[in-house]
Amino acid sequence: MTGRLCEPSRFLPRFMSVLRQFASKFRSKKLCLIADNSLLIRRAASTILHDMRFQVAEADNGQDVLAACREQKPDAVLLDGMIAKQGSFSYLRMLANDSAGAFHDRIKIILCTAERNPTEIARAIDAGADEYLVKPFDRAVLYAKFHQLGLTA
């Protein structure tokens, strides 16, 4: 019986999960998850966010976004509109509605889209986005949106 309790394959994943949760409470910089299927957009946003003193994590699809949010507990998600719409905004709704459960506190969600259609932007806000950015964006616009949401590092 004691052999099963010390089995590393059972103990280690849970231990690592608890350790990551504990460490996330004490990290000095805020963490932003950049979720975009475009490597170029992820790199540009990452550079700007590093300059804003954020830690950055990246994801390129909806499944990875949810997994990263559960594991890394970001303060904000810069979510590509195409990823959000892959499931008719289901990823956006999951992030917005589950933030008290699997995620910590309330993750701020900024939808990043090439859509300039006010109806689509309104649908995204209704689905749970806190703010939106229209691509292409620059440093000043990204900073302003983050500042507006109280996300200064």
N, C-alpha and C positions, 0 to 999 in steps of 0.2 A: 504494500500500500504506500509506503513512503517513497518508493521509486517513482510512482506516478506524480507525486506532488512536485518533485524536482525535475521533471522531464522538461528540458529546455524548449522543445518544440511547442509545448503548451504554455509555458510560462513567459517566454521571451516576447512574443508579439504583444501580449497584454501589458507587460512591464514597459515596453517601448512606447506604447500608446499613452500610458499614464505619464511617463516621463516627458513626452512631447507636450501634453496638456499642461503639465506643471511648468515647463520651461517657457511656454508661450505667455504665461501670466507675468513673467519677469523680463521679457525681451525689451530692450530699450527703444528700439525703433518699431514703428508701425509696419505691418506687413500688408502689401497689396498683391492680390492675385490678378495677373493679366491673362484673360481668357480670350484668345483671338486665334482664328485659324491661319492668319497671316503672320509669318515670321517677321516680316518687315515692321508691321505695326507693333508686335510684341517687343522687338528690339528698340524701336523709337520710344515707346511708352516706358520701357525699362530704364533707358538712359535718363529720361526726364524725371522719373520717380526716384532713381538713385540720387540725382541732384537735389531732390526735395527731401533727402535723407530717409527714404523708405527702404525696407527690405522688399525684395520682389520675388515672387514665384510665378511660374508660367504654366498654362494649360492650353491645349489646342482643340479640345472638343468638350462637349457637355458632360460626358461621363467623368472625364478627368477633373472638370471643374468641381463637381459634387464631391469626388473623392478628396481632392486637395483641400476643400473647405472643411470637410470633416476632420482631416488629419492635421492641417496646418493652422486652422483657426485664423484666417486673415481678418484684418480690420476693414478691408475694402476689396471689392471685386470690380475690375474694369472688364465688363462683359460685352463681347462682340455681339452685335445685333443678329448676325447670321446664326451664331451658336444658340442664342436665346430663341430664335424662331424655328430652329430645327424641330423642336417639340411643341410648336405653337405656344411659345413662352413658358413651357412647363419647367425648364431649368430655372428660369427667373422666379417663377412661383415657388419652387422648392427652396431656393435660396432665401427668398423673402419670408416664407411662412415657417420654415423649420429652424430659423436661426436661434430660437430659444431651446431647441432640442439637441440635435446632433452638433450644431455649431454653437459658438459662444455668443453671448449677448446678441446684438443686432448688427449684422454685417451691412455696411453701406454698399449699395450696388449702383454703379454708374454704367449705364448702357452706352456702348460706343457703336454708332451706326453711320452708314452712308446715306440712310434715309432722311430726307428732309420733309417727309410727309407728316404733317401734324397729327393725323389720325393714328399712324403707326407709333409715333412718340407717345401719344395719349394712351394707347393700348399697353405700351411698355410700362408706363408709370402706373397704370391700373393693375398690371400684373406684379408690381412690386419694386420696380426700379426707383431709386431715390433721386436720380438725376440722369441726364443724358449728355453725350458729346456727339457732335457730328464730325465725321471724318472728312477730310484730313483735319487734324487738330494740331495746335502748337503748344509750347510750354506755358504761355500765359493763360490760355483757355483751360488746360488741364489743372494748373495751379489754382485758378479761380474756382473751378468746380469742387476740387478737394477742400479748399478753404471754406467754401460755402457750406459744405457738409461737416465742417469741424474736423477734417482729416489732415491736420498739419502735424508733421512728425516732430 
